[in-house]
Amino acid sequence: TDITPVFEFEGLDAAARFATWLPGRLPSLRAECSRHSTHSRLLSLRPVIIGRRVFVHFDFDTDDAKGPNTNIFDTAACSEGILASFPEAPRH
């Protein structure tokens, strides 16, 4: 399941810094997701820059469980962790 939140920044430079910084957070985001769900695993994330916005594709595996709601909750938890730890605050 692919969930894609959007982070908006003041400009392209900040968006690029965020997109470069984010992949290094994958191990800690995986740990965050595992605290919220026993069925959902964060496989990967992929930031895509479009102007000053960064679309972050989170890819989850739910094994045999039907997990859209779980993935939404996990994505929200990951997004909160990202917002709390990125040194430059996104606009949204």
NORZI-V734407 format. One record per residue. N is the residue number from 0. RES is the residue in three letters. D_FIRST is the distance of its C-alpha to the first C-alpha in Angstrom with 1 decimal. Layout:
BEGIN
N/RES/D_FIRST + N/RES/D_FIRST
END
This chain:
BEGIN
0/THR/0.0 + 1/ASP/3.8 + 2/ILE/6.5 + 3/THR/10.0 + 4/PRO/13.2 + 5/VAL/16.5 + 6/PHE/19.5 + 7/GLU/22.9 + 8/PHE/26.0 + 9/GLU/29.7 + 10/GLY/29.7 + 11/LEU/28.2 + 12/ASP/29.7 + 13/ALA/27.9 + 14/ALA/24.6 + 15/ALA/25.3 + 16/ARG/26.3 + 17/PHE/23.1 + 18/ALA/20.9 + 19/THR/23.2 + 20/TRP/23.2 + 21/LEU/19.5 + 22/PRO/18.5 + 23/GLY/21.3 + 24/ARG/19.7 + 25/LEU/16.7 + 26/PRO/18.7 + 27/SER/19.7 + 28/LEU/16.2 + 29/ARG/15.0 + 30/ALA/18.1 + 31/GLU/17.4 + 32/CYS/14.1 + 33/SER/15.8 + 34/ARG/18.5 + 35/HIS/16.4 + 36/SER/14.6 + 37/THR/15.6 + 38/HIS/12.6 + 39/SER/9.8 + 40/ARG/10.3 + 41/LEU/9.8 + 42/LEU/10.0 + 43/SER/10.9 + 44/LEU/11.6 + 45/ARG/13.3 + 46/PRO/15.8 + 47/VAL/17.2 + 48/ILE/20.6 + 49/ILE/21.9 + 50/GLY/25.3 + 51/ARG/25.4 + 52/ARG/21.7 + 53/VAL/18.9 + 54/PHE/15.4 + 55/VAL/13.2 + 56/HIS/9.8 + 57/PHE/8.0 + 58/ASP/5.8 + 59/PHE/5.3 + 60/ASP/6.6 + 61/THR/8.1 + 62/ASP/10.8 + 63/ASP/12.4 + 64/ALA/11.5 + 65/LYS/9.8 + 66/GLY/8.1 + 67/PRO/7.1 + 68/ASN/10.5 + 69/THR/10.3 + 70/ASN/7.5 + 71/ILE/9.7 + 72/PHE/12.7 + 73/ASP/11.6 + 74/THR/10.9 + 75/ALA/14.3 + 76/ALA/16.0 + 77/CYS/15.0 + 78/SER/16.2 + 79/GLU/19.4 + 80/GLY/20.0 + 81/ILE/19.8 + 82/LEU/22.1 + 83/ALA/24.5 + 84/SER/24.8 + 85/PHE/24.9 + 86/PRO/28.6 + 87/GLU/28.5 + 88/ALA/27.3 + 89/PRO/25.0 + 90/ARG/26.4 + 91/HIS/23.6
END
